[in-house]
Amino acid sequence: MQKIPALCAGALAVSAAFCALPAQAQSVQELAEQVKAMRQQLEAQRTRIDELERDVRTARATAPGPAAAATADPMLAGGAVSHATLDGTRGTGNAPPDPATSSPLAAGLAVPASGAQLGSMRGTGGAPGAAGAPQQPAAPAAPVGGPASAPTAATNTAPVGRAPSENSRPREVAPIFEQPGVLTPRGKYVFEPALQYAYSSSNRVALVGYTVIPALLIGLIDVREVKRNTTTATATLRRGLTNRFEVEAKLPYVYRSDATVSREVFTGTAVERAFETSGKAIGDVELAARYQLNDGGVDKPFFIGGLRFKSRTGKDPFEVTTDCQRRCIGENITGSGLPLELPTGSGFYSLQPSLTWLFPSDPAVFFGSFSYLHNFKRDVSRTVLNGEKESLGEVAPGGVIGFNFGMGLALNDKASFSVGYDHNSVARTKQSGRTVPGSVRLQLGTLLIGYSYRLSDKKTLSVAVGAGLTRDTPDVTLMVRVPMSF
């Protein structure tokens, strides 16, 4: 790159020398021969300059940008810098002039053909000074790619004004379980409207009598077929008090409809009876709090502790009227014993502690939880057709031990996919300190598949489908959520 100014200076020196020749000292023929020779030299110089410019462009295209820029900068190399260059760097003045356009050689201007200036442009001497003064060679620049340039390049490429990233939040995945895995950031709100539909069917055959031989039954057969449809609309509001702690409130609205086809017990008829009922009202309001227990990250799980409280604001199962004339238990039972209006709540206060874990393993996220639901016992009584109350004593529903696990996978920057399994084990119910006859432990298993799509930076659409794997679990569940953050 240093040869280009020297060649240009040589060409201009030849032109200047030609212009300075006195016309009287030489003949016309000699001058013509000199002009011809100078033109040949000038064409050779131009050809050489074009070749060098192509080499420079090729070298600039292949050379590393940050390191070369760092070492070519005269300020980083320790050379002298003009005030205009400093002002341009600070942003307080004009940018430093481009050497290609500011050089009089490149601009095609006339240059005095003094020997000192030509020697300076050729790189054979220093700046013009007093006659006979020794010329000091220019200080060599720092070698590109050497030890001095390595820290400079690293310093220039480091981000400025950006805080280091912290893996304090797990990656969000498509939600398929009731409890969320990722907490709400501090000062943010998440409003999540959701709609859940569940359908279940069950068949029961009860033999009331005794057998003389295995093929002969003396007595009655109680056959019941139940079809249940439950639709629940919920409005959930979450707020992040800190980056590790959030609170939640959930308000459900439940609509239920049941259709039961049965033959009444202790009747001698073979006619089946269809019993249909429904109910709609506000469900049990829930309050919850969650706290992130540790700092997770790559190959480190996140642990989130939660506590959920469920009220009994919904319609109590013991408040609705039962299809019995006087009693539903004991002697002289008349009626189906089914409620004329379906309840929308459980009728008991409950408290559920839980522990959720998330394990990021790029590109997937593994998650799951353990929980225990405790129902508080209370004295209850139910209403029959004539308005009388039938005391049932102290009823304590069985506790529910639950666990689930799953895997979430991000398909792209907007869509994600999750699959998981949810299991709940319901203990037997006790009445007045004794286990209710016929009450057994129930096992509820559900296979869940969920999809999530980010509609915008603050809105996401999530769909989850569940299939019951045990007899007591709803056959199919479908949930649609649209969480919105603000």
PyMOL commands that set and color helices and strands:
alter all, ss='L'
color gray80, all
select helices_A, chain A and resi 3-20+28-62+65-72+74-77+83-90+99-102+104-107+115-122+149-157
alter helices_A, ss='H'
color red, helices_A
select strands_A, chain A and resi 189-213+216-240+245-262+273-282+286-292+302-310+350-361+364-375+378-383+389-396+400-410+415-426+430-431+434-435+442-456+459-468+476-481+484-485
alter strands_A, ss='S'
color yellow, strands_A
deselect
rebuild
show_as cartoon
